[in-house]
């Protein structure tokens, strides 16, 4: 069997810091992650950033409906060599930036299971994209730096609670799958990693336009997280003055002196409904 680390060295290819690459290199860890997803032969899987196929191989042994999206063109021939070595010829390899990928087109008529060891530098952007396009996705099993995973899981009132926490909790039920140490990767990162599962809700409580306003309200609220909401929400994101913001907060039953980190998702939804009439004026 091909050793992925040796394959990189033999081809003088090294992890690109600009791409946030740390390759999962422990096959036992990869198999454990895939086993915990519970996917079967009916699953249609899209993997983000397969690298040299550490996750791709055990995924492809569970289902023949696999598409991998890899931005780094240097890795494509090596990935194909690894797959061929494992006698796997049913994986579709797409050389493309995932942030520019039409996820709905990949889904066709069946919802996707999305998986990936996400590049550290764009992991938040990828998550936001998945949330925006979640109508085509059933579940996502995603690996983040542990610190970012903790922020995603944070509850209101916790100092780690953030825009990413609130938007994620609006869209999905989120659970921690497993924590993974640096030794499972090449090169070894300086931090631990965490796999989270996002079980996306089957329906949207808001229309798409209203949902975008919700996300704008959440972004504005956390943009000045140390300030009270009546001050934080004043600015270019919403284009509303303090008296209007204060009126909307009171209409939503939210004290204007509270901060963004204390609001749960239903409160952000109420605030968005209260703000909406002023945005349409």
C-alpha positions in Angstrom: 0.0 0.0 0.0 1.1 3.6 -0.7 2.3 5.6 2.3 0.7 9.1 1.8 3.5 10.9 3.7 6.2 9.2 1.6 4.2 9.9 -1.5 4.3 13.7 -0.7 8.0 13.6 0.0 8.8 11.6 -3.2 6.9 14.1 -5.3 8.5 17.1 -3.4 5.0 18.4 -2.4 4.6 20.0 0.9 1.5 21.2 2.8 0.7 24.8 1.7 0.3 27.2 4.6 -1.7 29.5 2.4 -4.2 26.6 1.9 -4.3 25.7 5.6 -3.3 22.1 4.8 -2.7 19.5 7.5 -3.2 16.0 5.9 -5.0 13.3 7.9 -2.4 10.5 7.8 -3.5 8.0 10.3 -5.7 5.4 8.6 -7.1 4.0 11.9 -8.3 7.5 12.8 -9.8 8.0 9.3 -11.7 4.7 9.5 -13.0 5.5 13.0 -14.3 8.9 11.8 -16.1 7.3 8.8 -17.5 4.5 11.0 -19.0 7.1 13.4 -20.9 8.8 10.5 -23.0 5.8 10.1 -23.1 6.2 6.3 -24.2 3.2 4.2 -24.4 2.2 0.5 -27.3 4.6 -0.1 -25.4 7.7 1.0 -24.4 10.3 -1.6 -21.2 11.8 -0.1 -19.3 14.9 -1.0 -15.9 15.3 0.6 -14.2 18.7 0.9 -10.4 18.7 0.4 -9.6 15.0 0.2 -5.9 15.6 0.1 -4.4 12.1 -0.4 -7.6 10.2 0.3 -7.3 9.3 4.0 -11.0 9.8 4.5 -11.9 9.0 0.9 -10.8 5.4 1.0 -13.0 4.4 4.0 -15.9 6.5 2.6 -15.6 4.7 -0.8 -15.7 1.4 1.0 -19.1 2.3 2.5 -20.7 3.8 -0.6 -20.1 4.1 -4.4 -21.7 7.5 -4.6 -18.7 9.7 -3.8 -17.5 13.1 -5.1 -14.4 14.8 -3.8 -13.6 18.4 -4.4 -9.9 19.3 -4.2 -8.6 22.8 -4.9 -4.9 21.9 -4.9 -4.2 20.6 -8.5 -0.8 19.3 -7.3 -2.6 16.6 -5.3 -5.0 15.3 -8.0 -2.6 12.8 -9.7 -1.4 11.6 -6.3 -4.9 11.1 -5.0 -5.8 9.2 -8.2 -2.7 7.0 -7.7 -3.8 6.3 -4.1 -7.3 5.4 -5.2 -6.0 3.2 -8.0 -3.8 1.4 -5.5 -6.8 0.6 -3.4 -8.7 -0.6 -6.6 -11.3 2.2 -6.1 -12.5 3.6 -9.5 -15.9 5.0 -8.6 -14.8 8.2 -6.9 -15.5 11.4 -8.9 -12.6 13.8 -8.5 -13.3 17.5 -9.0 -10.4 20.0 -9.1 -12.2 23.1 -7.9 -12.4 25.6 -5.0 -15.2 24.3 -2.9 -16.3 27.8 -2.2 -17.1 28.1 -5.9 -18.8 24.7 -6.2 -22.5 24.3 -7.0 -23.6 22.1 -4.2 -27.1 21.6 -5.4 -25.8 20.3 -8.7 -23.8 17.7 -6.9 -26.8 16.6 -4.9 -29.0 15.9 -8.0 -32.2 14.3 -6.6 -30.8 13.0 -3.2 -29.6 15.0 -0.3 -25.9 14.9 0.4 -23.7 13.9 3.3 -20.8 16.3 3.3 -17.5 15.4 5.0 -14.1 17.0 5.2 -11.0 17.8 7.1 -11.4 21.5 6.5 -8.5 23.8 5.7 -8.0 25.9 8.8 -7.9 29.2 7.0 -11.3 28.9 5.3 -13.3 26.6 7.6 -15.7 29.3 8.7 -16.4 30.4 5.2 -17.1 26.8 4.1 -19.5 26.3 7.1 -21.4 29.5 6.1 -21.6 28.3 2.6 -23.0 24.9 3.7 -25.6 26.7 5.9 -26.7 28.9 2.9 -27.1 25.8 0.6 -28.3 23.4 3.2 -31.5 22.5 1.3 -29.3 20.1 -0.7 -27.6 18.6 2.5 -28.8 16.1 5.1 -25.8 16.1 7.4 -22.2 17.4 7.5 -19.3 15.8 9.4 -16.6 18.5 9.5 -13.2 18.7 11.2 -12.2 22.0 12.7 -9.5 23.3 14.9 -10.7 22.4 18.4 -10.9 26.1 19.5 -13.2 26.9 16.6 -15.3 23.8 17.2 -15.7 24.9 20.8 -16.9 28.4 19.6 -19.4 26.7 17.2 -20.8 24.6 20.1 -20.8 27.5 22.6 -24.1 28.5 24.2 -25.5 32.0 24.9 -23.8 33.6 27.9 -20.5 31.9 27.2 -17.7 34.2 26.2 -17.0 31.9 23.2 -20.5 32.3 21.9 -20.3 34.1 18.6 -21.9 34.9 15.2 -20.8 31.5 14.0 -22.4 29.8 17.0 -25.8 31.6 16.5 -26.0 31.1 12.8 -25.0 27.4 13.1 -27.6 26.7 15.8 -30.3 28.4 13.7 -29.6 26.0 10.9 -28.7 22.7 12.5 -28.5 20.4 15.5 -24.8 20.2 16.3 -22.9 17.6 18.2 -19.3 16.8 19.0 -18.2 13.5 17.4 -14.6 13.1 18.5 -11.5 15.1 19.4 -8.3 14.2 17.5 -4.7 14.9 18.5 -2.0 16.4 16.3 -0.3 13.0 15.8 -2.9 11.9 13.4 -1.8 14.6 10.8 1.1 15.4 8.6 2.5 17.9 9.2 1.5 17.9 12.8 -0.6 21.0 13.7 0.1 22.9 16.9 -3.5 22.3 18.1 -6.0 19.6 18.6 -8.9 19.1 16.1 -12.5 18.2 16.5 -15.1 16.5 14.3 -18.6 18.0 14.6 -21.8 16.7 13.0 -24.3 19.2 11.7 -27.8 17.6 11.3 -29.5 20.3 9.2 -33.1 21.1 10.0 -35.4 19.9 7.2 -37.3 23.2 6.9 -36.5 26.9 7.2 -38.5 29.0 9.7 -37.8 32.1 7.6 -38.0 32.9 3.9 -34.6 33.2 2.2 -34.8 37.0 2.2 -35.8 37.1 5.9 -33.1 34.6 6.7 -30.5 36.8 5.1 -31.8 39.7 7.3 -31.5 37.4 10.3 -27.9 36.7 9.4 -27.3 40.5 9.0 -28.7 41.2 12.4 -26.6 38.5 14.0 -23.5 39.9 12.2 -24.2 43.4 13.3 -24.9 42.4 16.9 -21.5 40.6 17.2 -19.5 43.2 15.3 -19.3 45.2 18.5 -19.8 42.5 21.0 -18.6 44.5 24.0 -21.3 47.1 23.4 -24.9 47.0 24.3 -27.3 46.0 21.5 -28.7 49.5 21.3 -25.2 50.7 20.4 -23.8 47.6 18.5 -26.7 47.5 16.0 -26.2 51.1 15.0 -24.1 51.2 11.9 -23.8 50.4 8.2 -25.0 46.8 8.4 -28.6 47.7 9.2 -28.5 51.5 8.4 -30.7 52.3 11.4 -30.3 55.0 14.1 -30.3 54.4 17.9 -33.9 55.4 18.5 -35.1 53.0 15.9 -32.9 50.2 17.2 -34.1 50.8 20.7 -37.7 50.7 19.6 -37.2 47.4 17.7 -35.5 45.9 20.7 -38.3 46.8 23.0 -40.8 45.5 20.5 -39.0 42.2 20.5 -39.0 42.1 24.3 -35.2 42.4 24.5 -33.6 44.9 26.9 -31.6 47.4 24.9 -28.7 47.1 27.4 -28.1 43.5 26.7 -25.2 42.3 24.6 -25.2 40.0 21.6 -23.6 37.1 23.5 -26.6 36.8 25.8 -29.2 36.3 23.0 -30.3 32.8 21.9 -31.5 32.0 18.4 -35.3 32.6 19.1 -34.4 36.0 20.5 -32.4 36.9 17.3 -35.4 35.7 15.3 -37.8 38.0 17.2 -35.4 40.9 16.9 -35.2 40.3 13.1 -39.0 40.4 12.8 -39.0 43.6 14.9 -36.3 45.3 12.8 -37.7 44.1 9.4 -40.5 46.9 9.0 -37.8 49.6 9.4 -35.6 48.0 6.8 -38.4 48.1 4.3 -39.1 51.8 4.8 
